[in-house]
Amino acid sequence: MEVFIMAKKTIMLCCAAGMSTSLLVTKMQKAVEDEGKDAEVFAVPAAEADDQLESKDISCILLGPQVRYMEDDFKKKVDGKDIPVAVIDMQAYGMMQGDKVIKQAYDLMGE
């Protein structure tokens, strides 16, 4: 019998100033707990993303819809690092549906 140990995931949300995603992070953390997943979810302003990429083992990056124009830049930053990047579904973001955004993150990571 094979046993797979799922490593803790680190999901980084990036937005313009880091404020609008803080409520979404709270809802995502609740969804993580409710679903029994092991993940850290945090938000940073896009300007601080580089520091986080250097200091943490990031599993995926989700961009707030207001910074969707930065998607290509982020993909270039993580090229070769196996860190998927996507824009958060606008409806899930606007409705603050943490469970849907967690699902998007896990789908992005292929889990």
Buried (B, 14 or more C-beta within 10 A) or exposed (E): EEEEEEEEBBBBBBBBBBEBBEEBBBBBBBBBEEEEBEBBBBBBBBEEBEEBBEEEEBBBBBBBBBBEEBBEEBBEBBEEEEBBBBBBBEEBBEEBBBBBBBBBBBEBBEE
